[in-house]
Amino acid sequence: MPSAKKVRVAVIGCGVISELHLRCYAHNPAAEVVAVCDLIPERARRAAEERAPGARWTTKAAEIFAAPDVDAVSICTDHASHCRLACAALAAGKHVLCEKSLARTAADLKRMLAAAEAHPELVAAGVFQHRFEPLPRALRDLVAEGAFGRLLAATGSLWTLRDDRYFEKDAWRGTIRGEGGSVLINQSIHYFDLLIWIAGGADAARAFSANLGHEGVIETEDTVSVALRMRNGALGSFTATSAGVRQWKSSLSFQGTAGGVEMRDEKLFSLVLADKAAEKRVRARIDKALAAGAKLFPKGKDYYGPGHQAQIDDFVRAVKTGHRPYVTFADAAESDAMVFAAYASAARR
Ligand SMILES: NC(=O)c1ccc[n+]([C@@H]2O[C@H](COP(=O)([O-])OP(=O)(O)OC[C@H]3O[C@@H](n4cnc5c(N)ncnc54)[C@H](O)[C@@H]3O)[C@@H](O)[C@H]2O)c1
């Protein structure tokens, strides 16, 4: 599209995460929100009035897809509707940014990838905002360069609580049909994704899952433990629960033949290399990346992190320039595919 024109965006789904999308588009001078859409009229109206002044609102996504003044859509709906909305948007010639989890099932994921492939002229991007943050990016580069030697093991976890009220508030949460799972596909997917992404990709997953604290409230898992095989041969493990106490405690660690690194709550927690001179160089690299990142990233909303602005800026840039976005559907699908492999394995037990 001509570089002087603003990217005209519609946000579909006006619930919790849409507020952040609307705020990020408002901060991007190259984008303009022209419409918002929610099945619940009051939510759509309120989003337009309070967060996208000048934008029109509708309850029908089909109107958005048919509108000639919409270039791109942000899909901020429940997991089950992502596939239908993303495929319809691409078929209508709209660029798409779709929230995580890209899909609810492996079959939906396949359909979405096929739709993106059928429209190489359109941007199809998946939200994994933590991939934009400086520490995960630095660690991914360092692992790929062999700074920790040959990668041996990667471990991750998330401890949090989603109480019964959280699940009862919206009908899609905690259901197979609406969410596709629970703690793995929703709350902890960011850390599961970073674990796999920093390690260089995974090609197999086996899992156990359980509902230990929400019996009678949700039909999906609130606790999960996944074993992963990374593409480079390293082994991984990931455990998460949303039945703990009200907190948000994450950890990711990577161990190689030359040393290892650990992130806790998205910050560098430890770095140990056998070669102390190499450790100093790696620490300096990380410090430099963090210092550069501190300028780029104002503090984000709690545990969602500051990456949404960077991801939305990247999406708008990709639409304007025709360049590849940093996280394409295919990139995001790598971790989604491991989520579905883990669920399939847990179901076979
Ligand atoms: N990236 C992050 O950190 C992050 C954080 C929270 C949520 N999310 C993701 O964002 C998505 C939405 O989550 P939420 O917490 O905002 O959910 P929500 O339930 O608060 O909002 C979803 C909204 O979508 C609307 N909707 C559903 N189908 C629709 C359709 N066909 N057309 C128009 N509107 C429709 C619903 O009425 C609802 O208002 C999910 O995929 C979730 O996993 C991402």
The ligand as a Tripos MOL2 file, in Angstrom:
@<TRIPOS>MOLECULE
LIG
   44    48     1     0     0
SMALL
NO_CHARGES

@<TRIPOS>ATOM
      1 N1         -1.4290  -11.8090   24.2040 N.am      1 LIG1
      2 C1         -1.8500  -11.7520   25.4540 C.2       1 LIG1
      3 O1         -1.1100  -11.5090   26.3900 O.2       1 LIG1
      4 C2         -3.3040  -12.0240   25.7070 C.ar      1 LIG1
      5 C3         -3.8680  -11.6920   26.9430 C.ar      1 LIG1
      6 C4         -5.2550  -11.9490   27.1200 C.ar      1 LIG1
      7 C5         -5.9820  -12.5570   26.1240 C.ar      1 LIG1
      8 N2         -5.3650  -12.9120   24.9540 N.ar      1 LIG1
      9 C6         -6.1120  -13.5900   23.8800 C.3       1 LIG1
     10 O2         -7.0190  -12.6680   23.2970 O.3       1 LIG1
     11 C7         -8.2070  -13.3540   22.8830 C.3       1 LIG1
     12 C8         -9.4200  -12.7320   23.5630 C.3       1 LIG1
     13 O3         -9.2660  -12.8440   24.9520 O.3       1 LIG1
     14 P1        -10.0570  -11.8660   25.9340 P.3       1 LIG1
     15 O4         -9.5330  -12.1660   27.2920 O.co2     1 LIG1
     16 O5        -10.0050  -10.4870   25.4100 O.co2     1 LIG1
     17 O6        -11.5230  -12.4780   25.7720 O.3       1 LIG1
     18 P2        -12.9190  -11.7820   26.1090 P.3       1 LIG1
     19 O7        -13.8980  -12.8740   26.3200 O.co2     1 LIG1
     20 O8        -12.7350  -10.7530   27.1700 O.co2     1 LIG1
     21 O9        -13.2550  -11.0080   24.7590 O.3       1 LIG1
     22 C9        -13.5580  -11.6620   23.5540 C.3       1 LIG1
     23 C10       -14.6560  -10.8810   22.8670 C.3       1 LIG1
     24 O10       -14.8320  -11.3920   21.5440 O.3       1 LIG1
     25 C11       -16.2040  -11.2820   21.2370 C.3       1 LIG1
     26 N3        -16.5020  -12.1760   20.0890 N.ar      1 LIG1
     27 C12       -16.4820  -13.5250   20.0460 C.ar      1 LIG1
     28 N4        -16.7800  -13.9770   18.8000 N.ar      1 LIG1
     29 C13       -16.9730  -12.8760   18.0430 C.ar      1 LIG1
     30 C14       -17.2950  -12.6790   16.6800 C.ar      1 LIG1
     31 N5        -17.5000  -13.7000   15.8560 N.pl3     1 LIG1
     32 N6        -17.4330  -11.4110   16.2380 N.ar      1 LIG1
     33 C15       -17.2580  -10.3580   17.0580 C.ar      1 LIG1
     34 N7        -16.9390  -10.4790   18.3620 N.ar      1 LIG1
     35 C16       -16.7940  -11.7230   18.8550 C.ar      1 LIG1
     36 C17       -16.9200  -11.6450   22.5110 C.3       1 LIG1
     37 O11       -18.2590  -11.1870   22.5410 O.3       1 LIG1
     38 C18       -16.0240  -10.9660   23.5520 C.3       1 LIG1
     39 O12       -16.4740   -9.6640   23.8730 O.3       1 LIG1
     40 C19        -7.9820  -14.8180   23.2210 C.3       1 LIG1
     41 O13        -7.4360  -15.4520   22.1020 O.3       1 LIG1
     42 C20        -6.9580  -14.7670   24.3430 C.3       1 LIG1
     43 O14        -6.1710  -15.9330   24.4770 O.3       1 LIG1
     44 C21        -4.0730  -12.6290   24.7230 C.ar      1 LIG1
@<TRIPOS>BOND
     1     1     2 1
     2     2     3 2
     3     2     4 1
     4     4     5 ar
     5     4    44 ar
     6     5     6 ar
     7     6     7 ar
     8     7     8 ar
     9     8     9 1
    10     8    44 ar
    11     9    10 1
    12     9    42 1
    13    10    11 1
    14    11    12 1
    15    11    40 1
    16    12    13 1
    17    13    14 1
    18    14    15 2
    19    14    16 1
    20    14    17 1
    21    17    18 1
    22    18    19 2
    23    18    20 1
    24    18    21 1
    25    21    22 1
    26    22    23 1
    27    23    24 1
    28    23    38 1
    29    24    25 1
    30    25    26 1
    31    25    36 1
    32    26    27 ar
    33    26    35 ar
    34    27    28 ar
    35    28    29 ar
    36    29    30 ar
    37    29    35 ar
    38    30    31 1
    39    30    32 ar
    40    32    33 ar
    41    33    34 ar
    42    34    35 ar
    43    36    37 1
    44    36    38 1
    45    38    39 1
    46    40    41 1
    47    40    42 1
    48    42    43 1
@<TRIPOS>SUBSTRUCTURE
     1 LIG1         1 GROUP 0 **** ****
